[in-house]
Amino acid sequence: MRELTANEIEATTGGVLPIVGIGIAIASKLSATGLAGWALSSAGLILSSYQVAEHYLEPKLKQIHNQ
């Protein structure tokens, strides 16, 4: 086993953690009760949506920028 080079780290993408996070946020949004529950689940859904977009779109944006 060896350490990854800087280029390999930059090229690494994927993973399911952002998708799991948005699934949990959607489930909490659907089951939230009361104003505080609604506000917290809305914040979680917004944050997880941003993280999914950042995780999956960042490599594409870098690729477009480098062309």
DSSP file (Angstrom, degrees, kcal/mol; ACC not computed):
  #  RESIDUE AA STRUCTURE BP1 BP2  ACC     N-H-->O    O-->H-N    N-H-->O    O-->H-N    TCO  KAPPA ALPHA  PHI   PSI    X-CA   Y-CA   Z-CA
    1    1 A M              0   0    0      0, 0.0     2,-0.3     0, 0.0     0, 0.0   0.000 360.0 360.0 360.0 141.5    0.0    0.0    0.0
    2    2 A R        -     0   0    0      0, 0.0     2,-0.2     0, 0.0     0, 0.0  -0.897 360.0 -97.2-133.7 163.7    1.2    3.5   -0.8
    3    3 A E        -     0   0    0     -2,-0.3     2,-0.2     1,-0.1     0, 0.0  -0.490  44.4-107.2 -77.2 150.9    0.1    7.1   -0.2
    4    4 A L        -     0   0    0     -2,-0.2     2,-0.1     1,-0.1    -1,-0.1  -0.500  30.5-123.6 -75.8 145.8   -1.8    8.9   -3.0
    5    5 A T     >  -     0   0    0     -2,-0.2     4,-2.2     1,-0.1     5,-0.2  -0.378  28.9-103.7 -79.5 168.3    0.0   11.5   -4.9
    6    6 A A  H  > S+     0   0    0      1,-0.2     4,-2.1     2,-0.2     5,-0.1   0.883 123.3  51.4 -61.0 -38.8   -1.4   15.1   -5.1
    7    7 A N  H  > S+     0   0    0      1,-0.2     4,-1.8     2,-0.2    -1,-0.2   0.890 109.2  49.9 -66.5 -39.1   -2.6   14.4   -8.7
    8    8 A E  H  > S+     0   0    0      2,-0.2     4,-0.8     1,-0.2    -2,-0.2   0.884 110.1  50.5 -66.5 -38.1   -4.4   11.2   -7.6
    9    9 A I  H >< S+     0   0    0     -4,-2.2     3,-0.6     1,-0.2    -2,-0.2   0.914 110.5  49.5 -65.0 -42.9   -6.1   13.0   -4.7
   10   10 A E  H 3< S+     0   0    0     -4,-2.1    -1,-0.2     1,-0.2    -2,-0.2   0.851 112.1  48.7 -63.1 -34.9   -7.3   15.7   -7.1
   11   11 A A  H 3< S+     0   0    0     -4,-1.8     2,-0.4    -5,-0.1    -1,-0.2   0.593  87.3 105.2 -83.5 -11.1   -8.6   13.1   -9.6
   12   12 A T    <<  +     0   0    0     -4,-0.8     2,-0.3    -3,-0.6    -3,-0.0  -0.576  42.7 152.5 -77.7 125.4  -10.5   11.1   -6.9
   13   13 A T        +     0   0    0     -2,-0.4     2,-0.2    46,-0.0    43,-0.1  -0.860  22.9  63.5-138.5 174.9  -14.3   11.6   -6.9
   14   14 A G        +     0   0    0     -2,-0.3     2,-0.1    41,-0.3    -2,-0.0  -0.638  34.3 143.2 108.8-164.8  -17.3    9.6   -6.0
   15   15 A G        -     0   0    0     -2,-0.2     4,-0.2     1,-0.1    -1,-0.1  -0.094  46.9-120.8 102.6 155.8  -18.7    8.2   -2.8
   16   16 A V  S  > S+     0   0    0      2,-0.1     4,-2.3     1,-0.1     3,-0.3   0.441  82.1  98.7-110.7  -3.1  -22.2    7.8   -1.5
   17   17 A L  H  > S+     0   0    0      1,-0.2     4,-2.5     2,-0.2     5,-0.2   0.895  83.4  50.4 -58.7 -44.0  -22.0    9.9    1.7
   18   18 A P  H  > S+     0   0    0      0, 0.0     4,-2.1     0, 0.0    -1,-0.2   0.892 111.3  49.6 -61.1 -36.2  -23.6   13.0    0.2
   19   19 A I  H  > S+     0   0    0     -3,-0.3     4,-1.9     2,-0.2    -2,-0.2   0.895 110.3  49.9 -68.5 -39.3  -26.5   11.0   -1.2
   20   20 A V  H  X S+     0   0    0     -4,-2.3     4,-2.3     1,-0.2    -1,-0.2   0.914 110.0  52.6 -62.5 -42.2  -27.0    9.3    2.2
   21   21 A G  H  X S+     0   0    0     -4,-2.5     4,-2.2     1,-0.2    -2,-0.2   0.904 109.5  46.7 -61.4 -43.0  -27.0   12.8    3.8
   22   22 A I  H  X S+     0   0    0     -4,-2.1     4,-2.4    26,-0.2    -1,-0.2   0.852 110.0  54.8 -70.5 -32.1  -29.7   14.1    1.4
   23   23 A G  H  X S+     0   0    0     -4,-1.9     4,-2.2     2,-0.2    -2,-0.2   0.913 109.6  46.6 -63.4 -42.5  -31.8   11.0    2.0
   24   24 A I  H  X S+     0   0    0     -4,-2.3     4,-2.5     2,-0.2    -2,-0.2   0.901 111.9  51.5 -65.4 -41.0  -31.7   11.5    5.7
   25   25 A A  H  X S+     0   0    0     -4,-2.2     4,-2.1     2,-0.2    20,-0.2   0.903 110.3  48.1 -64.1 -40.9  -32.6   15.2    5.2
   26   26 A I  H  X S+     0   0    0     -4,-2.4     4,-2.2     2,-0.2    -1,-0.2   0.915 111.7  50.2 -65.4 -42.2  -35.5   14.3    3.0
   27   27 A A  H  X S+     0   0    0     -4,-2.2     4,-1.3     1,-0.2    -2,-0.2   0.903 111.9  47.4 -62.9 -40.8  -36.8   11.8    5.6
   28   28 A S  H  X S+     0   0    0     -4,-2.5     4,-0.8     1,-0.2    -1,-0.2   0.861 110.0  53.9 -69.5 -33.5  -36.5   14.3    8.4
   29   29 A K  H  < S+     0   0    0     -4,-2.1     3,-0.5     1,-0.2    -2,-0.2   0.906 109.7  47.4 -64.7 -41.2  -38.3   16.9    6.3
   30   30 A L  H  < S+     0   0    0     -4,-2.2    -1,-0.2     1,-0.2    -2,-0.2   0.774 119.0  39.8 -71.4 -25.7  -41.2   14.5    5.7
   31   31 A S  H  < S+     0   0    0     -4,-1.3    -1,-0.2    -5,-0.2    -2,-0.2   0.414  86.4 120.4-104.8   1.8  -41.4   13.5    9.4
   32   32 A A     <  -     0   0    0     -4,-0.8     2,-0.4    -3,-0.5     6,-0.1  -0.403  40.7-168.8 -71.0 140.7  -40.8   17.0   11.0
   33   33 A T     >  +     0   0    0     -2,-0.1     4,-0.7     0, 0.0     5,-0.1  -0.961  46.6  17.3-127.1 148.5  -43.5   18.4   13.2
   34   34 A G  H  > S-     0   0    0     -2,-0.4     4,-2.1     3,-0.2     5,-0.1   0.080  93.7 -74.4  79.3 166.2  -43.8   21.9   14.6
   35   35 A L  H  > S+     0   0    0      2,-0.2     4,-2.6     1,-0.2     5,-0.2   0.899 129.7  49.5 -66.5 -43.1  -42.1   25.1   13.6
   36   36 A A  H  > S+     0   0    0      2,-0.2     4,-2.6     1,-0.2     5,-0.2   0.913 112.0  48.6 -65.3 -41.8  -38.7   24.2   15.1
   37   37 A G  H  X S+     0   0    0     -4,-0.7     4,-2.3     2,-0.2    -1,-0.2   0.899 112.2  49.3 -63.2 -41.0  -38.7   20.8   13.4
   38   38 A W  H  X S+     0   0    0     -4,-2.1     4,-2.2     2,-0.2    -2,-0.2   0.922 112.7  47.2 -63.6 -44.8  -39.7   22.3   10.1
   39   39 A A  H  X S+     0   0    0     -4,-2.6     4,-2.3     2,-0.2    -2,-0.2   0.924 114.4  46.1 -64.8 -45.1  -36.9   25.0   10.3
   40   40 A L  H  X S+     0   0    0     -4,-2.6     4,-2.2     1,-0.2    -1,-0.2   0.900 113.8  47.6 -66.5 -40.4  -34.2   22.5   11.3
   41   41 A S  H  X S+     0   0    0     -4,-2.3     4,-2.2    -5,-0.2    -1,-0.2   0.860 110.8  52.5 -70.5 -33.2  -35.2   20.0    8.6
   42   42 A S  H  X S+     0   0    0     -4,-2.2     4,-2.4     2,-0.2    -2,-0.2   0.921 110.0  48.3 -64.7 -43.9  -35.3   22.8    6.0
   43   43 A A  H  X S+     0   0    0     -4,-2.3     4,-2.5     1,-0.2    -2,-0.2   0.900 111.9  49.9 -62.6 -40.9  -31.8   23.9    7.0
   44   44 A G  H  X S+     0   0    0     -4,-2.2     4,-2.5     2,-0.2    -1,-0.2   0.891 110.6  49.4 -64.9 -39.3  -30.6   20.2    6.8
   45   45 A L  H  X S+     0   0    0     -4,-2.2     4,-2.1   -20,-0.2    -2,-0.2   0.904 112.2  47.9 -67.1 -41.6  -32.1   19.8    3.4
   46   46 A I  H  X S+     0   0    0     -4,-2.4     4,-2.2     2,-0.2    -2,-0.2   0.940 114.2  46.5 -63.7 -47.2  -30.5   23.0    2.1
   47   47 A L  H  X S+     0   0    0     -4,-2.5     4,-2.3     1,-0.2    -2,-0.2   0.918 113.8  46.9 -63.2 -44.6  -27.1   22.1    3.5
   48   48 A S  H  X S+     0   0    0     -4,-2.5     4,-2.3     2,-0.2   -26,-0.2   0.872 110.7  52.7 -68.6 -34.9  -27.2   18.5    2.2
   49   49 A S  H  X S+     0   0    0     -4,-2.1     4,-2.4    -5,-0.2    -1,-0.2   0.914 110.1  48.8 -63.7 -41.8  -28.3   19.7   -1.3
   50   50 A Y  H  X S+     0   0    0     -4,-2.2     4,-2.8     1,-0.2    -2,-0.2   0.914 110.9  50.3 -62.9 -42.9  -25.4   22.1   -1.4
   51   51 A Q  H  X S+     0   0    0     -4,-2.3     4,-2.5     2,-0.2    -2,-0.2   0.886 110.3  49.6 -65.6 -38.6  -23.0   19.4   -0.4
   52   52 A V  H  X S+     0   0    0     -4,-2.3     4,-2.5     2,-0.2     5,-0.3   0.944 113.4  46.3 -63.6 -47.2  -24.3   17.0   -3.0
   53   53 A A  H  X S+     0   0    0     -4,-2.4     4,-2.5     1,-0.2     5,-0.4   0.922 114.6  47.2 -61.8 -44.2  -24.0   19.7   -5.7
   54   54 A E  H  X S+     0   0    0     -4,-2.8     4,-1.5     1,-0.2    -1,-0.2   0.910 114.0  48.0 -63.3 -42.1  -20.5   20.7   -4.5
   55   55 A H  H  < S+     0   0    0     -4,-2.5   -41,-0.3    -5,-0.2    -2,-0.2   0.910 122.2  31.3 -67.5 -43.4  -19.3   17.1   -4.4
   56   56 A Y  H  < S+     0   0    0     -4,-2.5     4,-0.4    -5,-0.2    -2,-0.2   0.731 123.8  43.6 -91.8 -22.6  -20.6   16.0   -7.7
   57   57 A L  H  X S+     0   0    0     -4,-2.5     4,-2.6    -5,-0.3     5,-0.2   0.729  94.0  77.3 -94.8 -23.6  -20.3   19.2   -9.7
   58   58 A E  H  X S+     0   0    0     -4,-1.5     4,-2.4    -5,-0.4     5,-0.2   0.906  94.8  48.5 -56.5 -46.5  -16.8   20.4   -8.6
   59   59 A P  H  > S+     0   0    0      0, 0.0     4,-2.1     0, 0.0    -1,-0.2   0.891 112.9  49.5 -61.7 -36.6  -14.9   18.0  -10.8
   60   60 A K  H  > S+     0   0    0     -4,-0.4     4,-2.4     2,-0.2    -2,-0.2   0.908 110.7  49.3 -67.0 -41.7  -17.0   19.0  -13.8
   61   61 A L  H  X S+     0   0    0     -4,-2.6     4,-2.4     2,-0.2    -1,-0.2   0.889 111.2  49.4 -65.6 -38.8  -16.5   22.7  -13.1
   62   62 A K  H  X S+     0   0    0     -4,-2.4     4,-2.1    -5,-0.2    -1,-0.2   0.905 110.7  51.2 -63.6 -41.2  -12.7   22.1  -12.8
   63   63 A Q  H  X S+     0   0    0     -4,-2.1     4,-0.6    -5,-0.2    -2,-0.2   0.911 111.7  46.1 -64.0 -42.9  -12.7   20.2  -16.1
   64   64 A I  H >< S+     0   0    0     -4,-2.4     3,-0.8     1,-0.2    -1,-0.2   0.906 112.1  51.8 -65.5 -41.2  -14.6   23.0  -17.8
   65   65 A H  H 3< S+     0   0    0     -4,-2.4    -2,-0.2     1,-0.2    -1,-0.2   0.853 107.4  52.7 -64.3 -35.7  -12.3   25.6  -16.3
   66   66 A N  H 3<        0   0    0     -4,-2.1    -1,-0.2     1,-0.2    -2,-0.2   0.592 360.0 360.0 -78.8 -10.6   -9.1   23.8  -17.5
   67   67 A Q    <<        0   0    0     -3,-0.8    -1,-0.2    -4,-0.6    -2,-0.1   0.485 360.0 360.0 -78.2 360.0  -10.3   23.5  -21.1
